[in-house]
Amino acid sequence: MILGLFRKKNNNQAIVDRQYAALAAAARMPELYERLNVPDTVMGRFEMLSIAMILFFRRTRASATSGQEIAQEIVDAFFQDIDYSIRELGIGDNSVPKRMKKLAGMFYGRLEAYSKAMDTDDAEALALALQRNIYPETSAPADMSGLAGWMMAAESHLSAVAEEVIATGSATLPPVS
């Protein structure tokens, strides 16, 4: 009982869980892999989950404090999920922190690169950034213009989502059209 006094109370946990599940489901839409040239691999899934988090994070940057707080908790849940997945893949405990640091760097690098292109509404620059990140070692990467277009549409979709929807963890990403 006394240990409960030292635990962090998270009143947003149900909201965070609901929103993270919705974003993770969006990142697993088969059309992303079948029609938009995202490889259906562990890293391809990481890329799409990162994109879903980035889109949500960008939407909530203009939210009230509670929306930004929820967004940060969702990004934290994302990294906890990545940590769990790495361990499930059989990576030893000693290697996990090093890999997590690398994946965090990759995520924040993508946030910066994608935001730069999206802030200027430059779908071509976004497609090139996606190619560099999703196909880093390929001499002839797949065309990422469809994914860039979907991301632009998803950002527009999210910008129209009411604050009340964000506050309840009920925001969704649009389907691939």
N, C-alpha and C positions, 0 to 999 in steps of 0.2 A: 504494500500500500504506500509506503513512504517513497518508494522509487517512482511512483506515478507523479509525484510532485516535481520531479526533475525532467520528465518527458516533455517534449515540445507538443503543445496542443495544436492540432491543425483542424480548425473549424471548416476549412475549405476542402477537406479530403474527398468528400462525395462529389463535389463539383469538379475537382481536379481529375478524379478517376473517370468521371463521365466524359469530360472534354478530351482527356488523353485517349480514351477508347475510341471516340469519334474520329480523332485525327489519325490514330493508328489504322483504323478501318479504311479511311480515305487513302492512306499511303499504300494500302494493299489492294486497291481497285485493280482488277485484272487488266483493264484497258490501258493502264499506265505501262504495263509490261508488254502487252500484246500489240498496241497501236502506237505508242509514243516512244518506242525504242529504248526503254529502260530495261537493262538486263535483270532477269529474275534470278538474282544471286544474293548472297548475304550482303555484299556491298551495295548492290542495286536497291535492296530493301532499306539499308541504312540511308542511302541517298534520298529515297522517297520519304522516309520518316523525317529526315532532316528538313526537307522541303516543306512538309506539312507543318512542322514546328516553326520554321522561319516565317511562313505565311501567317500563322496565328500570332506569332511574336510581333510581326510588323503591324497586324491589325490592332493589337492591344497597346501599342506604344502611345496611342492618343487616348486611351481609355483613362478612366478615373483610377485612383490609386489601387482600388480593389481589383480592377481588371488587370493592371500591371502585376500585382501581387500574384494573382491566379496564373498569369502567363509565366512568371518565373517559377512557380511551383510545378507547372506543366513541363517546363524545360528540365527542371530537376527530376521529375518522374521519368522523362525521356532518358536521361543519363543513368538513372537507377535501372531502367529496363535494359539499356545497353550493357551495363555492368553485369546484370543477371545473365543476359544472352551470351556474353563472352565466357562467363563461368560455365554455362551450359554446354558451350562448344568444347569444353575441356581445357581451356587455357588455365595454366597454373596460377595460383594465388599471387605468386611473386611477380608475374608478368602483367597482371590486370591493371595496376595503377599506371604503368608505362603506356599500355594500350589505351586506357581511358584518357590519358593526357593527350595522346596523339589524336584520338577521335574527337575530343573536345576542341582541339586546335582546328581540325578539319571542319567541324560544325561552324565555329565562329568565323573561319575563313570564308566559308560558303555564305554565311549570313552577310558578311561585308561585300563579297563579290556580287551576289544576287541583288542585294539592296541597292548597290550603286547603279546597276542596270535598270532595276525597277523604278528607282526614284526619278530617273530620266526617261522612263517609258520606252526604253531601248530594247525591244524584243530580240534584235539581232545580237547585241552584246550579251544578253541573258543566255541565248542559245549557245554562244561561244563559251561562256563560263560553264554552262551545263556540260558541254562536250569535254572541256578540260577536266572537270571533276568526275564525271560518270565514266569517261573513257580515257583515263590518264596515260595509259601505255599503249594506245592503239594508234597506228599511223593513219588509219582511215576511220575516224569515229563516226558513229551514226548521227543522222540529222536530229537535232534537238529542238528544232523550231516548233514542232507540235507541243512539246512539253513546255517550252517557253510561253507559247500562246495560252496553254492551260493555266500556267502559273499567273499570267496577267489577268486572265478571266477569274481565277480563284481569288486574287487580291481584290478585284472589283466586287466580286460576290461578298467577300468578307467585310468590305468597307460599308456595305449596305446593311450588315447585321446590327441590330439594335443592341445597345449596352446591356439591356435586361437579359438578352440571350447569352451574351458573353458572361455575365454575372452568374448565370445558372449552369454554365458549362454545356450549353446546347448548340453551339455553333457547328456548322458542317461545311465541308468543302464541296464544290459542285462536281457533278459527274463529268467524265471526259466526253466532250461532244464531237 
